[in-house]
Amino acid sequence: MVAALLVLTSCSATYRNHGYMPPEEDLQNVIVGVDTRDTVASAVGRPGVSGILDDSGWYYVRSRYRNFAWRAPEEIDREVLAISFDDTGVVTNIETFGLERGRVVRLSRRVTTPNTQGVGFLRQAFGNLGRITAGDFLGDDN
């Protein structure tokens, strides 16, 4: 009986969380068009990733992985929070993205202007997943 119980408990899934996503209550304190980098840092903390080329945005990423027995860890959830800033350091956009079946899905959006800055990077990064073929590497002209 004890051996059967040990076998059953050893095959249960374990979950790991990676990254940091600010709580929704803290994000409500960030006002688009008013807050700056310093006030965002004090309200929700500094991110692990920022804009690559011009530091125009901060990106918070949280992933959840499931480990089951001998299988490789599987990512079951990913959430990305993008906070964009203008040239003076004022918040211009706050968007949250999720990953559904390998596609980027916008979960929420707060923006002051119709032109969303910094989103192009995320769409380009996630949009190219699954579009690469062997012909791209081999120079296939078809």
URFENRA-V797764 format. One line per field, one symbol per residue. phi: phi as a letter, one per 40 degrees, with the letter a starting at -180 (. if undefined). psi: psi as a letter, one per 20 degrees, with the letter a starting at -180 (. if undefined). burial: + if it has 16 or more other C-alpha atoms within 10 Angstrom, else -. A space follows every 10 residues. Layout:
BEGIN
phi=???
psi=???
burial=???
END
This chain:
BEGIN
phi=.ccccccccc cccbbbbbgb bccdcccccc bcgbcbdccc cccbgcccbb dccbfcabbb bbbbbbbbfc ccdbcbaabb bbbbbcccgc cbabbbbbbb fgbcbccaab acbccccgcd cccccccccg ccbcccccgc cc
psi=ggghgggghi jqqqqqpqap pqqhhhhhip ppigqrgghg hhgirqripr pggjlirqpp ppqpqppoci qqqppiqppp ppoqqahijq pipoqpqroo kjqppphqpo qhqhooqihh gghgghhipi iprhhhhikp i.
burial=---------- ---------+ ++-------+ +++-+++-++ --+++++--+ +----+++++ +++++++--- -------+++ +++++---++ +++++++++- ---+------ +----++++- ---------- ---------- --
END
